[in-house]
Amino acid sequence: MTSAAAAAAGEECRSYQRSFPDVRHLQPAECQAMLRSPGRVTLVDCRSDAERAVSMLPHAEGPSALERQHDPEVPCVIYCTVGFRSSLAARKFAASGRAPEAGVWSMAGILPWSHEGGELVDPATGAPTKRVHLFGSKWAAMAPVGYDVEVFPALPMGRQFLRVGLSVASDLSR
């Protein structure tokens, strides 16, 4: 049975996905299947350095991975907390001319990934962790039971999203 927090997190992410109809989207289970299948996948965490320092998906890279030349046969999956910033990044990356022919997706986010049992690791040690950064108290209330949630004091939400989105877009336009 799905918890109320998981249902709320899922709907939150789907609402962002609907805002980006031009972007290819994956749900966490689809991303997990892609990662288990033969072949490689470039997994990119487009959150800030501070957010990534709390936890990341195993084998994920930071946003600088979007700056290098990609093998056209290797798909790229970009994620953030709930899919807004990753949708912005996927849109910009797909239009950059550096995106792989195999495709670019935005994954729903680390929040629903956690609800679906996806592993998180401490990037400093590589060890599994139940720590997760969620962007604000709204999303912290949607966290899975048993997770240690970090919420940093931040700029007003719109300014924070804009700053991160512009940073990713700026990196891709170089």
Beta strands, then each sheet from edge to edge (+ up, - down):
strand 1: 25-26
strand 2: 42-45
strand 3: 76-79
strand 4: 104-107
strand 5: 131-133
strand 6: 148-150
sheet 1: 1+ 4+ 3+ 2+
sheet 2: 5+ 6+
end
